[in-house]
Amino acid sequence: MTATTITAKITARAARSTVPDNAGAVDATVYVDGRDVGDCTLLPRQHDGRLDVWGELDHWADDSLRLALDAGTLSADDVVEAVISEADR
């Protein structure tokens, strides 16, 4: 079985994100093996500032990404780690 590669590309931050009133917000497109599976917005956690999911699934993931998550193509943790990896570059 071939390992799945999950990556992200940052598309907006802070005031340009879908949560413009949060200075730490990060929007990203998520890819599985190079294929676009959807978009998300992560926010920093209050207690440590680490990017994470927030609220219900439909708050932070678009329809396409929700389908991929529901299908088990990837997990919320996979999304968070891919976005953090790209955001820290």
Secondary structure as UniProt FT lines:
FT   STRAND          6..13
FT   HELIX           14..16
FT   TURN            20..21
FT   TURN            23..24
FT   STRAND          26..32
FT   TURN            33..34
FT   STRAND          35..44
FT   TURN            46..48
FT   STRAND          51..52
FT   HELIX           57..60
FT   HELIX           63..71
FT   HELIX           76..87
//
